[in-house]
């Protein structure tokens, strides 16, 4: 899902928004098997997913600063 917007020329903001919607939807669906309300389960999954994505982005950015651009 995060790469789908780039196929249509959209940028990072659209990718983050679409991924956030998917995280929330997955969390909401997860509430069917848990005792938490749908909105709390969705918000929890959204927060965990966006934190993981932000951490991965930050690590990639830091590695780029240390290693530099690698020729493609």
Secondary structure, DSSP 8 states (H G I E B T S, - for coil): -TTHHHHTT--HHHHHHHHHHHHHHHHHHHGGGSSS-HHHHHHHHHHHHHHHHHHHHHHHHHHHHHH-----
